[in-house]
């Protein structure tokens, strides 16, 4: 091998090393940028998950609270209906009792034979449904 040939091979090797190093630096910068972008995306996703978790917890708490209030209203409905059924002065066969837990209102619907019974039914409902308003929508006559 001649000295000139050896020098050309060495020069080619130096150029190859220089090109490889340049490509490696560029690839490293791209990798760092991609890693930074991925980290930012992961951070945003983590924040979104945390916010969604807070929203879900808040909604669950509200549902539990509303469920408890609805259960209380159902108890009021049952208490009023049982009191009306147990009262010998009242014909409760055509009386419907509904309770709204949001407005805290007991609504009486249906019919009774006399105006006196309409008044009596409302009095019984008010006595049983403490803390609730009573809406007497009963009609007189059957």
C-alpha positions as CSV (number, residue, x, y, z in Angstrom):
1,X,0.0,0.0,0.0
2,X,1.4,3.4,-0.9
3,X,1.6,6.3,1.4
4,X,-0.8,8.3,-0.8
5,X,-3.4,5.5,-0.5
6,X,-2.9,5.3,3.2
7,X,-3.4,9.0,3.6
8,X,-6.6,8.9,1.5
9,X,-7.9,6.1,3.7
10,X,-7.1,8.0,6.9
11,X,-8.7,11.2,5.5
12,X,-11.8,9.2,4.6
13,X,-12.0,7.7,8.1
14,X,-11.7,11.1,9.7
15,X,-14.5,12.5,7.5
16,X,-16.6,9.4,8.3
17,X,-16.0,10.0,12.0
18,X,-16.8,13.7,11.7
19,X,-20.1,13.0,9.8
20,X,-21.1,10.3,12.3
21,X,-20.4,12.7,15.2
22,X,-22.4,15.5,13.6
23,X,-25.3,13.1,13.0
24,X,-25.1,11.9,16.5
25,X,-25.3,15.4,17.9
26,X,-28.3,16.2,15.8
27,X,-30.0,13.0,16.8
28,X,-29.2,13.7,20.4
29,X,-30.8,17.2,20.2
30,X,-33.9,15.7,18.5
31,X,-34.1,13.0,21.2
32,X,-33.8,15.7,24.0
33,X,-36.6,17.7,22.3
34,X,-38.8,14.7,22.0
35,X,-38.2,13.8,25.6
36,X,-39.1,17.3,26.7
37,X,-42.3,17.2,24.6
38,X,-43.2,13.9,26.1
39,X,-42.6,15.1,29.6
40,X,-44.8,18.2,29.0
41,X,-47.5,16.0,27.6
42,X,-47.3,13.6,30.5
43,X,-47.5,16.6,32.9
44,X,-50.6,18.0,31.2
45,X,-52.2,14.5,31.2
46,X,-51.5,14.1,34.9
47,X,-53.1,17.5,35.6
48,X,-56.2,16.5,33.6
49,X,-56.4,13.2,35.4
50,X,-56.1,14.9,38.8
51,X,-58.9,17.4,37.8
52,X,-61.1,14.6,36.6
53,X,-60.6,12.7,39.8
54,X,-61.6,15.8,41.8
55,X,-64.7,16.2,39.7
56,X,-65.6,12.5,40.1
57,X,-65.1,12.7,43.9
58,X,-67.3,15.9,44.1
59,X,-70.0,14.2,42.0
60,X,-69.9,11.1,44.1
61,X,-70.2,13.2,47.3
62,X,-73.2,15.1,45.8
63,X,-74.8,11.8,44.8
64,X,-74.4,10.4,48.2
65,X,-75.8,13.5,49.8
66,X,-78.8,13.6,47.4
67,X,-79.4,9.9,47.9
68,X,-79.5,10.5,51.7
69,X,-81.9,13.4,51.3
70,X,-84.1,11.3,48.9
71,X,-84.1,8.5,51.5
72,X,-85.2,11.0,54.1
73,X,-88.0,12.1,51.8
74,X,-89.1,8.5,51.3
75,X,-89.3,8.1,55.0
76,X,-91.5,11.2,55.3
77,X,-93.8,9.9,52.6
78,X,-94.1,6.6,54.4
79,X,-94.6,8.2,57.8
80,X,-97.4,10.5,56.5
81,X,-99.1,7.7,54.6
82,X,-99.0,5.3,57.6
83,X,-100.3,8.0,59.9
84,X,-103.2,8.7,57.5
85,X,-104.0,5.0,57.2
86,X,-103.8,4.5,61.0
87,X,-106.1,7.4,61.7
88,X,-109.7,6.1,62.0
89,X,-111.1,9.6,61.2
90,X,-109.5,9.5,57.7
91,X,-110.4,7.5,54.6
92,X,-106.9,7.3,53.0
93,X,-107.8,4.9,50.3
94,X,-107.7,7.5,47.5
95,X,-104.8,9.7,48.9
96,X,-101.4,9.7,47.3
97,X,-98.5,11.2,49.3
98,X,-95.4,12.4,47.4
99,X,-92.3,14.1,49.0
100,X,-89.8,16.2,47.2
101,X,-86.5,16.2,49.0
102,X,-85.2,19.3,47.0
103,X,-88.0,21.5,48.0
104,X,-88.8,19.7,51.3
105,X,-92.5,19.5,50.3
106,X,-95.0,16.8,51.0
107,X,-97.8,16.9,48.4
108,X,-101.2,15.3,49.0
109,X,-103.1,14.3,45.9
110,X,-106.3,12.3,45.4
111,X,-109.7,12.7,46.8
112,X,-111.5,12.6,50.1
113,X,-115.3,12.5,50.8
114,X,-115.6,15.8,52.7
115,X,-114.0,19.2,53.2
116,X,-113.5,18.3,56.9
117,X,-111.4,15.3,55.9
118,X,-109.3,17.4,53.5
119,X,-108.5,19.7,56.4
120,X,-107.9,16.8,58.8
121,X,-105.6,15.0,56.3
122,X,-103.5,18.2,56.0
123,X,-103.3,18.5,59.8
124,X,-102.1,14.9,60.1
125,X,-99.5,15.4,57.3
126,X,-98.1,18.6,58.9
127,X,-97.8,16.9,62.3
128,X,-95.9,13.9,60.8
129,X,-93.7,15.8,58.2
130,X,-91.8,18.0,60.6
131,X,-89.7,20.5,58.7
132,X,-91.5,19.9,55.4
133,X,-94.1,22.2,53.8
134,X,-97.4,20.5,52.9
135,X,-99.2,21.1,49.6
136,X,-102.8,19.9,49.9
137,X,-104.1,19.2,46.4
138,X,-106.8,16.9,47.5
139,X,-110.2,17.2,45.9
140,X,-113.5,16.8,47.8
141,X,-115.9,14.2,46.6
142,X,-115.5,11.0,44.8
